[in-house]
Amino acid sequence: MEVKEKAKIVITVASLVAVTVLFVTEYRRRRRHRRKQTSSLSSCYLHSEVRPQFGFKRVLADNSYSEFKHLKLDDASSSTEKASNCHHPYESEITVLLENTKIEFGFLRGECSLKMSDSYVWVEMESQLKKLAEVLAKEKVFAVDTEQHSLRSFLGFTALVQISTHEEDFLVDTIALHDAMSILRPVFSDPNICKVFHGADNDVLWLQRDFHIYVVNMFDTAKACEVLSKPQRSLAYLLEAVCGVATNKLLQREDWRQRPLSKEMVQYARTDAHYLLYIADALTAELKQLATEDSSSPDDTFHFLLEASRRSNMTCLQLYTKEIEDFPGSAAASSIIYRHLNGHGDTSTIALNAEELVRKICAWRDLMARIHDESMRYVLPDQAVVALACKQPTTTEEIYGTIAHTDLATESSPSLSSSVQSPYPVICSHLDDIYHMILNKLAKLDDILPVVLKKCLGTNGTCPISVFNYSLLLNFKTKLSSHSAPKQNGHKNFKQFTRKASRELFVKKFSCKAPVYHNCRIYANDGRLLCYCDKRKLEWYLNRGLAKLVEEDPPAIMLLFEPKGRPEDEGNDFYIQTKRNICVGCGEGKHYLRYRIIPSCYRVHFPEHLKSHRSHDIVLLCVDCHEVAHAAAERYKKQIATEFGIPLFVRRVIDSKEAQGTSSLTEDESMVNSEDAGVSPLHLRSAAMALLRHGNRMPSSRREELLQIVKMYYGGRDISEDDLERALLIGLSPHERRRRERKQGVSLKHSAEVARLDKQENGKKDENNDGEGPADSEKIMNVERSTVADDSGDGGTSEGDGAAELNDAQCNGNTLHQQNSKLSLLGHGPHGKQIVEYLLREYGEDGVRDFCQRWRKVFVDAVHPRHLPGGWNVSHRV
């Protein structure tokens, strides 16, 4: 009996122990699982992801808020890194090239075969890079191109450099050789070696940013296309037109970080550089031929070639700068709020009480992008920011779902949606940050961002420290203290903040980068002052032996011939007055931009001789005065439209094949201003885009509604996919059409068809080029103008001046083509043309002159200018 009882006791204890062990084991297993889940959510994805740029030992441009430091040369033999942000380290060498431009070599040596061989040199070791530098040092010319990666990097980095000589193609792996690329600096800065690029504006900045490589002595085939007025300036166009080689520019969007590169990527990279020398040689021959045909003097033979070279070398003077904002993410927040608050966005508009949340998310996104070295669109696209601000989810699951369902398939970032699943890795690792920002609406950014930074990069931070984000720990507090966030006391204060940020960006982008007026003088051969002009025009006369230098500071020349007219002959005292580089309204001298008193939509259609003295009606204004003047001009345009019964905008369009008896702008589109015919160009394009993208997936009722909109344009007939493709281009100017085609990779063959349609619209010369270039001076020499031309500010054609102008077309979202003023259905082009035609038909040229005086009166009444040049007059007549 006792044995049985003892057995029962043992079994009971054993059972309890077994149950306890099983319970503890299961508890520990679940605890470990929860810890693993928590760890996976809190730890950063960078711990398990290999990023090529994190192998760089040193970066010249990190993700901190400090300025970029350019190379400073101490002497001819050594160079050290110092803060040198004002002057180009090779400015003197480039200046010599600009002042004494000579091309004494050929881009090709002997016969050149257009067939590209299969052999090339892949450079990935430092010893190979040194051998390449030795090879290039012996060349007189070589071609260069670069491939950039920007999606998975905050500032972007150069992933590949292609270099071609007469004999070989070199592909330099700049990821593997990032820290050794300075080996190539001497050959790139050698003024005796010409480097051939195409569209080098970005390339020269990227080489400076990543390697402190500065290009000296360049020939840019894109600048040659400008001088030759080519219909297109893309490298794809030149490859097909000059070399008969087709290339797929969509490969430019590929991930150039991957190793090894695919065969298609290698072929594309080689093609971009391999044919550049042949293209440069062909364009040079065209420039020489053009100079010979248009020259009136043997000394003009190389004028066009030297102009192309001058423009190319002006590109070399550019300096890379990091965009430093007053507060993290402020510019992006201002842009998002403006677009969506004013109904310009693609999704729901942002409520006023959600603006502060937009600013918080944008600041957090900016900091996350810098910490993880990701682009901001990879961290969180603008559409997701808007969705969070509109819905304001209250749980992490809702936040995750809101971001996951954001439509990322936008036209601006097609590669983004295909390269990563939403939500993005940064969001998955730091979802709690967004949750707390939405939940704690009263928290200040000055308090939130340091906590986020410490959580990521502190002692026990979740994110790895790298050469890109280390400096954030050092200067982030200084950044916040020196540029504190705006007070969070309502919509008014934030509006003031966003307005200030937008204004600063506007000034930086559009204001003139150099003095507009040089106030150089031109004297007649009897010593009487003819006009003031810019330095370039003086050089034009001097280089042709048509004048002699009589004074050096400021420069002045005396003509060696008798001009047909004198300023006093026409009463044009305005043209013999000096002009100051200040705002004519308030006298601001730190920044200014050009303003057209008579809007371009009218003046571009004036008779040519009425446009000859256009500088009288182009003045300098600061941003604030420009805003006042532009607002007054827009109001007066509406008055003009009402007075003449000619609407500002084309209300509706209809296919000219379906509209009998309507006047057409092109073969495809006709203007219809009645409300019962045609369709709005914007609605037409939106409907066509939606049908092409989502037609098969959208509800049948919605699809039929959009089909009816498109059918209204085509007269009610059934439409095909080709009709939808053609509808996407309706209402766009030729410039906008070409830009859209380049963006979507449309074939050159189709582009040629569009160009054919463009030619039928309008062939007049665009008035955006305000400068008196050599062509204008030739008119003076051929006595086609009644007096020596005036100084119109001349920054418009001078690459060196860099003077930007916000003209009427840009204010209305339409950019006129540089060579031809094509009309956009969405701008005031048709309106301006009809107004001028009416004035000429009813009142003749006096009607146009009176029309100009009306606009000058509008300008004076709005701005009340106190600093107009001497001789300026509302009643000025030409």
ZARO-954243 format. One record per residue (C-alpha): x, y negated, z; residue in one letter. Coordinates in steps of 0.5 Angstrom, whole numbers, padded with zeros to 4 digits, always signed. Layout:
XYZa
...
END
This chain:
+0000+0000+0000m
+0006-0005+0002e
+0009-0003-0005v
+0003-0005-0009k
+0002-0011-0005e
+0009-0013-0006k
+0009-0012-0013a
+0003-0016-0014k
+0007-0022-0010i
+0013-0021-0015v
+0008-0021-0021i
+0004-0027-0019t
+0011-0031-0017v
+0014-0029-0024a
+0007-0031-0028s
+0008-0038-0024l
+0015-0038-0026v
+0014-0036-0033a
+0008-0041-0034v
+0012-0047-0030t
+0018-0045-0035v
+0013-0046-0041l
+0010-0052-0039f
+0017-0055-0037v
+0019-0053-0044t
+0013-0056-0048e
+0014-0062-0044y
+0021-0063-0046r
+0020-0061-0053r
+0014-0067-0054r
+0018-0072-0050r
+0024-0071-0055r
+0019-0071-0061h
+0016-0078-0058r
+0024-0080-0057r
+0025-0078-0064k
+0019-0082-0067q
+0021-0088-0062t
+0028-0088-0064s
+0026-0087-0072s
+0022-0093-0071l
+0027-0098-0067s
+0033-0096-0071s
+0035-0099-0077c
+0035-0096-0084y
+0042-0098-0085l
+0045-0093-0080h
+0043-0088-0085s
+0043-0091-0092e
+0050-0092-0096v
+0051-0099-0099r
+0056-0101-0104p
+0057-0108-0101q
+0059-0106-0094f
+0065-0103-0096g
+0068-0110-0098f
+0073-0112-0093k
+0072-0119-0094r
+0067-0123-0097v
+0068-0131-0099l
+0060-0132-0099a
+0057-0129-0093d
+0050-0129-0091n
+0051-0135-0085s
+0048-0142-0086y
+0055-0145-0087s
+0058-0148-0093e
+0062-0144-0098f
+0069-0146-0098k
+0072-0146-0105h
+0079-0145-0106l
+0084-0151-0105k
+0091-0151-0109l
+0097-0153-0104d
+0102-0153-0110d
+0103-0150-0116a
+0106-0144-0114s
+0101-0142-0108s
+0094-0142-0106s
+0090-0142-0099t
+0083-0142-0097e
+0081-0148-0094k
+0075-0153-0094a
+0075-0156-0101s
+0068-0157-0103n
+0068-0164-0106c
+0073-0162-0112h
+0074-0157-0117h
+0081-0154-0115p
+0083-0154-0123y
+0079-0161-0125e
+0085-0164-0127s
+0087-0158-0132e
+0079-0158-0135i
+0079-0166-0135t
+0086-0165-0140v
+0082-0160-0144l
+0076-0165-0145l
+0080-0171-0147e
+0084-0167-0151n
+0080-0162-0154t
+0084-0157-0159k
+0083-0151-0162i
+0089-0149-0166e
+0088-0141-0166f
+0083-0136-0169g
+0078-0132-0165f
+0080-0126-0169l
+0087-0123-0172r
+0086-0120-0179g
+0080-0116-0181e
+0075-0114-0176c
+0071-0108-0176s
+0064-0109-0173l
+0064-0101-0171k
+0065-0100-0164m
+0069-0094-0162s
+0068-0089-0157d
+0074-0091-0153s
+0074-0096-0147y
+0078-0097-0141v
+0075-0096-0134w
+0078-0100-0129v
+0077-0098-0122e
+0084-0098-0119m
+0089-0104-0117e
+0094-0101-0121s
+0090-0101-0127q
+0087-0108-0125l
+0095-0111-0125k
+0096-0108-0132k
+0090-0111-0135l
+0092-0118-0132a
+0099-0117-0136e
+0095-0115-0142v
+0091-0121-0142l
+0096-0126-0140a
+0099-0124-0147k
+0093-0126-0151e
+0091-0133-0153k
+0083-0131-0153v
+0079-0125-0150f
+0071-0125-0149a
+0068-0124-0142v
+0061-0122-0139d
+0059-0120-0132t
+0053-0116-0129e
+0050-0118-0123q
+0046-0115-0118h
+0041-0119-0113s
+0035-0114-0111l
+0039-0111-0105r
+0043-0117-0103s
+0042-0123-0100f
+0046-0128-0105l
+0047-0122-0110g
+0054-0120-0112f
+0058-0118-0119t
+0057-0111-0120a
+0061-0111-0126l
+0066-0115-0131v
+0067-0113-0138q
+0073-0116-0142i
+0074-0115-0149s
+0081-0117-0153t
+0082-0115-0160h
+0084-0108-0159e
+0080-0106-0153e
+0074-0106-0148d
+0075-0106-0141f
+0070-0105-0136l
+0072-0107-0129v
+0069-0104-0123d
+0068-0110-0119t
+0065-0106-0113i
+0071-0101-0112a
+0076-0107-0114l
+0072-0113-0110h
+0078-0114-0105d
+0083-0114-0111a
+0080-0118-0116m
+0084-0125-0115s
+0089-0121-0119i
+0085-0124-0125l
+0085-0131-0122r
+0091-0133-0126p
+0089-0131-0133v
+0082-0134-0132f
+0085-0141-0130s
+0090-0141-0135d
+0089-0147-0140p
+0093-0144-0145n
+0088-0138-0146i
+0081-0139-0148c
+0075-0135-0145k
+0069-0133-0149v
+0063-0133-0146f
+0055-0133-0148h
+0051-0137-0143g
+0056-0138-0138a
+0053-0143-0133d
+0051-0137-0128n
+0058-0133-0130d
+0062-0138-0127v
+0059-0139-0121l
+0058-0132-0119w
+0066-0131-0121l
+0067-0137-0116q
+0063-0134-0111r
+0065-0127-0110d
+0073-0128-0112f
+0075-0135-0112h
+0076-0134-0120i
+0075-0141-0124y
+0075-0141-0131v
+0079-0146-0135v
+0079-0147-0142n
+0072-0143-0145m
+0068-0143-0151f
+0061-0141-0150d
+0057-0139-0156t
+0051-0141-0153a
+0053-0148-0153k
+0055-0147-0160a
+0048-0145-0162c
+0046-0152-0159e
+0050-0156-0163v
+0048-0152-0169l
+0041-0152-0167s
+0040-0145-0168k
+0032-0143-0167p
+0034-0138-0161q
+0040-0138-0157r
+0040-0131-0154s
+0046-0126-0154l
+0041-0121-0157a
+0039-0126-0163y
+0046-0127-0164l
+0048-0120-0164l
+0042-0118-0169e
+0043-0124-0173a
+0051-0124-0174v
+0053-0117-0173c
+0047-0113-0174g
+0047-0110-0168v
+0040-0109-0164a
+0041-0108-0156t
+0036-0107-0151n
+0036-0113-0146k
+0031-0109-0141l
+0038-0105-0139l
+0040-0112-0136q
+0035-0110-0130r
+0038-0104-0129e
+0041-0102-0122d
+0049-0104-0124w
+0051-0101-0117r
+0050-0094-0119q
+0056-0090-0121r
+0057-0087-0125p
+0054-0091-0130l
+0049-0088-0135s
+0051-0088-0143k
+0046-0093-0144e
+0049-0098-0139m
+0056-0097-0141v
+0054-0098-0149q
+0050-0104-0147y
+0056-0107-0142a
+0061-0106-0148r
+0056-0109-0153t
+0055-0116-0149d
+0063-0117-0149a
+0065-0113-0155h
+0062-0117-0161y
+0063-0124-0157l
+0070-0125-0161l
+0067-0124-0168y
+0061-0128-0166i
+0065-0134-0164a
+0069-0134-0170d
+0063-0134-0174a
+0060-0140-0170l
+0066-0143-0171t
+0066-0143-0179a
+0059-0145-0179e
+0061-0151-0174l
+0067-0153-0179k
+0062-0152-0185q
+0057-0157-0182l
+0062-0162-0180a
+0064-0162-0187t
+0057-0162-0190e
+0055-0168-0186d
+0062-0172-0185s
+0063-0179-0188s
+0070-0179-0186s
+0076-0173-0187p
+0077-0175-0179d
+0070-0172-0178d
+0072-0165-0180t
+0072-0162-0173f
+0067-0166-0170h
+0062-0161-0169f
+0067-0155-0167l
+0070-0160-0161l
+0063-0162-0159e
+0061-0155-0158a
+0068-0154-0154s
+0067-0160-0150r
+0060-0157-0148r
+0063-0151-0146s
+0069-0154-0142n
+0064-0158-0138m
+0061-0152-0136t
+0067-0150-0132c
+0067-0156-0128l
+0061-0153-0124q
+0062-0151-0117l
+0058-0146-0113y
+0054-0148-0107t
+0050-0144-0102k
+0043-0147-0101e
+0042-0149-0094i
+0035-0151-0091e
+0034-0155-0086d
+0030-0149-0082f
+0030-0142-0084p
+0025-0140-0089g
+0022-0147-0090s
+0023-0148-0097a
+0019-0141-0099a
+0014-0143-0094a
+0013-0150-0097s
+0012-0146-0104s
+0007-0141-0101i
+0003-0146-0098i
+0003-0151-0103y
+0001-0145-0109r
-0004-0142-0105h
-0007-0148-0101l
-0009-0151-0107n
-0012-0145-0110g
-0006-0144-0115h
-0004-0137-0112g
-0006-0130-0115d
-0009-0128-0108t
-0014-0131-0103s
-0012-0138-0101t
-0009-0139-0094i
-0013-0142-0089a
-0011-0149-0085l
-0010-0145-0079n
-0006-0140-0082a
+0000-0144-0084e
+0004-0144-0078e
+0004-0136-0079l
+0006-0137-0086v
+0012-0141-0083r
+0014-0136-0078k
+0014-0130-0083i
+0018-0134-0088c
+0023-0136-0082a
+0023-0128-0080w
+0024-0126-0087r
+0030-0130-0088d
+0033-0128-0082l
+0032-0121-0084m
+0034-0122-0091a
+0041-0125-0088r
+0042-0119-0083i
+0041-0113-0087h
+0044-0117-0094d
+0037-0116-0098e
+0034-0120-0102s
+0027-0124-0099m
+0023-0121-0104r
+0026-0114-0102y
+0024-0115-0095v
+0017-0118-0096l
+0014-0121-0102p
+0010-0127-0102d
+0004-0123-0104q
+0005-0120-0097a
+0006-0126-0093v
+0000-0129-0096v
-0004-0122-0094a
-0002-0122-0087l
-0003-0130-0086a
-0010-0129-0089c
-0012-0122-0086k
-0008-0123-0079q
-0008-0116-0077p
-0008-0114-0070t
-0005-0108-0069t
+0001-0105-0072t
-0003-0100-0076e
-0007-0105-0079e
+0000-0109-0081i
+0003-0103-0084y
-0004-0102-0088g
-0004-0109-0090t
+0003-0109-0093i
+0002-0103-0096a
-0004-0105-0100h
-0001-0111-0103t
-0001-0111-0110d
+0007-0111-0112l
+0006-0110-0119a
+0007-0118-0121t
+0009-0120-0127e
+0015-0124-0124s
+0018-0117-0121s
+0016-0111-0125p
+0023-0108-0123s
+0021-0109-0115l
+0015-0105-0115s
+0018-0099-0119s
+0025-0099-0115s
+0022-0098-0108v
+0015-0096-0104q
+0011-0101-0100s
+0012-0102-0094p
+0019-0103-0095y
+0025-0100-0090p
+0026-0107-0087v
+0019-0107-0085i
+0019-0100-0082c
+0025-0101-0078s
+0022-0108-0075h
+0014-0108-0075l
+0014-0110-0068d
+0017-0117-0070d
+0011-0118-0074i
+0006-0115-0069y
+0009-0120-0064h
+0009-0126-0068m
+0001-0125-0070i
-0001-0123-0063l
+0003-0129-0060n
+0001-0135-0064k
+0004-0140-0059l
+0011-0138-0059a
+0016-0142-0062k
+0020-0140-0067l
+0026-0143-0064d
+0025-0138-0058d
+0023-0132-0063i
+0029-0132-0068l
+0034-0132-0063p
+0031-0126-0059v
+0030-0123-0066v
+0038-0124-0068l
+0040-0121-0061k
+0035-0115-0062k
+0039-0114-0068c
+0046-0116-0068l
+0047-0116-0060g
+0051-0112-0055t
+0046-0106-0056n
+0043-0108-0063g
+0039-0104-0067t
+0043-0106-0074c
+0050-0105-0076p
+0054-0111-0076i
+0058-0112-0083s
+0062-0118-0086v
+0056-0121-0089f
+0052-0122-0082n
+0057-0123-0077y
+0058-0130-0078s
+0050-0131-0076l
+0052-0129-0069l
+0057-0135-0069l
+0053-0141-0072n
+0046-0139-0071f
+0044-0143-0065k
+0048-0149-0068t
+0043-0148-0074k
+0037-0148-0069l
+0039-0154-0065s
+0042-0158-0071s
+0035-0157-0075h
+0030-0155-0070s
+0023-0153-0073a
+0017-0158-0073p
+0013-0159-0067k
+0007-0154-0067q
+0001-0159-0066n
-0003-0158-0072g
-0004-0159-0079h
-0001-0166-0080k
+0006-0165-0077n
+0007-0159-0081f
+0005-0162-0087k
+0010-0168-0086q
+0015-0162-0085f
+0013-0159-0091t
+0013-0165-0095r
+0020-0167-0093k
+0023-0160-0095a
+0020-0161-0102s
+0022-0168-0103r
+0029-0166-0101e
+0029-0160-0106l
+0026-0164-0111f
+0032-0169-0110v
+0037-0164-0111k
+0034-0161-0117k
+0032-0167-0121f
+0036-0173-0119s
+0042-0175-0123c
+0048-0172-0121k
+0053-0178-0124a
+0052-0185-0126p
+0047-0186-0132v
+0050-0193-0134y
+0057-0193-0136h
+0056-0201-0138n
+0062-0200-0143c
+0062-0206-0148r
+0062-0206-0156i
+0064-0213-0159y
+0063-0215-0166a
+0070-0217-0170n
+0069-0224-0168d
+0069-0223-0161g
+0061-0223-0160r
+0058-0218-0155l
+0053-0213-0159l
+0051-0208-0153c
+0053-0204-0147y
+0054-0197-0148c
+0056-0190-0145d
+0064-0188-0145k
+0062-0182-0150r
+0060-0187-0156k
+0066-0191-0155l
+0070-0185-0156e
+0066-0184-0162w
+0068-0190-0165y
+0075-0190-0163l
+0076-0183-0165n
+0074-0185-0172r
+0078-0191-0173g
+0072-0195-0173l
+0074-0200-0167a
+0080-0201-0163k
+0080-0201-0155l
+0081-0209-0152v
+0080-0207-0145e
+0081-0201-0141e
+0077-0202-0134d
+0071-0202-0135p
+0072-0200-0142p
+0071-0205-0148a
+0072-0204-0156i
+0072-0209-0162m
+0069-0206-0168l
+0073-0206-0174l
+0067-0208-0179f
+0061-0212-0179e
+0055-0209-0177p
+0048-0211-0180k
+0045-0214-0175g
+0046-0218-0168r
+0042-0217-0162p
+0041-0225-0162e
+0038-0224-0169d
+0032-0220-0166e
+0031-0224-0159g
+0034-0217-0156n
+0037-0220-0150d
+0036-0214-0146f
+0041-0210-0149y
+0047-0215-0148i
+0045-0214-0140q
+0049-0210-0135t
+0045-0204-0132k
+0046-0202-0125r
+0045-0195-0123n
+0039-0196-0117i
+0032-0195-0117c
+0029-0201-0121v
+0023-0201-0116g
+0026-0201-0109c
+0034-0201-0110g
+0035-0194-0108e
+0042-0192-0110g
+0043-0185-0107k
+0039-0182-0112h
+0035-0183-0118y
+0032-0180-0124l
+0030-0183-0131r
+0022-0185-0132y
+0019-0186-0138r
+0014-0192-0138i
+0011-0190-0144i
+0009-0182-0143p
+0012-0178-0148s
+0006-0175-0150c
+0004-0181-0154y
+0011-0184-0156r
+0014-0178-0159v
+0008-0179-0164h
+0010-0186-0166f
+0014-0188-0172p
+0021-0187-0172e
+0023-0195-0172h
+0019-0196-0166l
+0022-0191-0162k
+0029-0194-0164s
+0030-0198-0158h
+0027-0193-0153r
+0032-0195-0147s
+0028-0201-0145h
+0022-0197-0143d
+0026-0192-0139i
+0028-0194-0132v
+0031-0191-0126l
+0027-0189-0120l
+0028-0186-0114c
+0023-0180-0112v
+0018-0184-0108d
+0017-0189-0113c
+0017-0184-0119h
+0011-0181-0115e
+0008-0187-0115v
+0009-0189-0122a
+0007-0182-0124h
+0000-0182-0120a
-0001-0189-0123a
+0000-0186-0130a
-0004-0180-0130e
-0010-0184-0127r
-0009-0189-0133y
-0009-0183-0138k
-0016-0181-0136k
-0018-0188-0137q
-0015-0188-0144i
-0018-0181-0145a
-0025-0184-0143t
-0024-0191-0147e
-0022-0187-0154f
-0027-0181-0153g
-0021-0176-0154i
-0020-0171-0148p
-0014-0170-0144l
-0014-0163-0145f
-0016-0158-0150v
-0022-0155-0147r
-0024-0149-0151r
-0020-0145-0157v
-0023-0140-0162i
-0020-0136-0167d
-0019-0140-0174s
-0021-0134-0178k
-0027-0134-0174e
-0028-0142-0174a
-0030-0144-0181q
-0028-0152-0182g
-0024-0153-0175t
-0018-0156-0176s
-0012-0151-0173s
-0006-0152-0169l
-0003-0145-0172t
-0006-0140-0176e
-0009-0137-0170d
-0012-0142-0165e
-0016-0148-0166s
-0019-0153-0162m
-0026-0154-0160v
-0028-0159-0155n
-0036-0157-0155s
-0038-0153-0149e
-0042-0148-0153d
-0036-0145-0157a
-0030-0142-0156g
-0026-0140-0149v
-0021-0144-0144s
-0014-0142-0146p
-0013-0140-0139l
-0019-0136-0138h
-0017-0132-0145l
-0010-0130-0143r
-0012-0128-0136s
-0018-0124-0139a
-0013-0121-0144a
-0008-0119-0139m
-0012-0116-0134a
-0015-0112-0139l
-0008-0109-0142l
-0006-0108-0135r
-0012-0105-0131h
-0017-0104-0137g
-0018-0096-0136n
-0018-0097-0128r
-0023-0103-0127m
-0030-0102-0126p
-0034-0102-0133s
-0038-0108-0131s
-0032-0112-0130r
-0029-0109-0136r
-0035-0111-0140e
-0035-0118-0137e
-0027-0119-0139l
-0028-0116-0146l
-0034-0122-0147q
-0029-0127-0146i
-0024-0125-0151v
-0029-0123-0156k
-0032-0131-0155m
-0025-0133-0158y
-0025-0128-0164y
-0032-0130-0166g
-0036-0124-0162g
-0033-0118-0166r
-0030-0112-0163d
-0023-0113-0161i
-0016-0108-0161s
-0010-0108-0157e
-0007-0112-0162d
-0012-0117-0161d
-0011-0117-0153l
-0003-0118-0154e
-0004-0124-0159r
-0009-0127-0154a
-0003-0127-0149l
+0000-0132-0153l
-0006-0137-0154i
-0005-0144-0152g
+0003-0143-0150l
+0008-0148-0153s
+0013-0144-0157p
+0018-0145-0152h
+0013-0142-0147e
+0012-0136-0152r
+0019-0135-0153r
+0020-0135-0145r
+0015-0130-0144r
+0017-0125-0150e
+0024-0125-0147r
+0021-0124-0140k
+0018-0118-0143q
+0023-0115-0148g
+0019-0117-0154v
+0023-0115-0160s
+0026-0120-0165l
+0022-0118-0170k
+0016-0120-0167h
+0019-0127-0164s
+0021-0128-0172a
+0013-0128-0173e
+0012-0133-0167v
+0017-0137-0170a
+0014-0138-0176r
+0008-0140-0173l
+0011-0145-0169d
+0014-0148-0175k
+0007-0150-0178q
+0005-0153-0172e
+0009-0160-0172n
+0016-0161-0174g
+0018-0168-0171k
+0024-0169-0167k
+0023-0168-0159d
+0024-0175-0155e
+0027-0171-0149n
+0034-0173-0152n
+0035-0180-0149d
+0042-0181-0150g
+0045-0184-0156e
+0050-0179-0159g
+0054-0178-0165p
+0048-0177-0170a
+0045-0184-0167d
+0052-0187-0168s
+0052-0185-0175e
+0046-0188-0177k
+0049-0195-0174i
+0054-0194-0179m
+0050-0192-0185n
+0046-0199-0183v
+0040-0195-0182e
+0038-0199-0176r
+0038-0207-0175s
+0043-0207-0170t
+0048-0203-0166v
+0044-0198-0161a
+0043-0200-0154d
+0045-0196-0148d
+0039-0191-0146s
+0043-0188-0140g
+0046-0183-0144d
+0046-0177-0139g
+0041-0174-0143g
+0046-0171-0148t
+0052-0171-0144s
+0053-0165-0140e
+0058-0168-0135g
+0053-0173-0133d
+0048-0168-0131g
+0043-0173-0131a
+0036-0169-0130a
+0029-0172-0132e
+0022-0171-0130l
+0019-0173-0136n
+0011-0173-0138d
+0011-0166-0141a
+0015-0163-0135q
+0010-0166-0130c
+0004-0162-0133n
+0007-0156-0133g
+0010-0156-0141n
+0017-0156-0143t
+0018-0159-0150l
+0023-0155-0154h
+0029-0159-0155q
+0029-0160-0162q
+0022-0160-0164n
+0016-0163-0160s
+0011-0157-0161k
+0004-0158-0158l
+0002-0154-0152s
-0006-0153-0151l
-0005-0154-0144l
-0002-0160-0144g
-0003-0167-0147h
+0000-0166-0154g
-0006-0166-0158p
-0009-0172-0154h
-0003-0176-0155g
-0002-0175-0162k
-0010-0176-0164q
-0009-0183-0160i
-0003-0185-0164v
-0006-0183-0170e
-0012-0187-0168y
-0008-0193-0167l
-0004-0193-0173l
-0011-0192-0177r
-0015-0198-0174e
-0010-0203-0172y
-0003-0201-0175g
+0004-0202-0172e
+0001-0208-0168d
-0004-0203-0164g
+0002-0199-0162v
+0006-0205-0160r
+0000-0207-0156d
-0001-0200-0153f
+0006-0200-0150c
+0005-0207-0147q
-0001-0204-0143r
+0003-0198-0140w
+0009-0203-0138r
+0003-0207-0134k
+0001-0201-0131v
+0008-0199-0129f
+0009-0206-0126v
+0002-0206-0122d
+0004-0200-0119a
+0011-0200-0117v
+0012-0208-0117h
+0019-0207-0119p
+0024-0212-0116r
+0031-0209-0119h
+0029-0209-0127l
+0035-0211-0131p
+0035-0218-0134g
+0031-0219-0140g
+0026-0213-0139w
+0019-0216-0141n
+0012-0213-0141v
+0011-0216-0148s
+0018-0214-0151h
+0017-0212-0158r
+0021-0208-0163v
END
